[in-house]
Amino acid sequence: MQMPDVRSMCAIGLSGQLGLGGHLPWEGNKGPEFREDVANFFRTTRGHVLLAGPTTARAVPDYERQHMTIVELRSHMDPEETLAKFAGRVVFIGGGPVVWDVYAKYIRHWDITRLPYDGPADRWFDPKWLVAGGKTK
């Protein structure tokens, strides 16, 4: 079975922070690094597929939805069957720890931006996701 080119993009804080209360911990920060990170995400994912958990999928603004295929992941969805639907395409796995715990082994390329944030968080990047990648059937 031909698999898609599976990738992931994420931003982390200086200590690996990913989320806080279901949002990005730095959400609303108007600094240039934060604005450029969001712009780069949409530039890079445009024209491709985004598989993401409900919170991440719903956070994509309407003006960007028209430029990508978005699939809201659910726990009952088989990862290989879901990915197989997009054979030959570029698929980005949008995350959060629950999604990356399941899909990391399929991700062949990680694009990680470290942002100048060093505040609180309740979700953290797990380096084990990086070494799980590239193991496809």
Secondary structure, 3 states (H helix, E strand, C coil): CCCCEEEEEEEECCCCEEEECCECCCCCCCCHHHHHHHHHHHHHHCCCEEEECHHHHHHCCHHHHCCCEEEECCCCCCHHHHHHCCCCCEEEEECCHHHHHHHHHHCCEEEEEECCCCCCCCEECCCHHHHHCCCCC
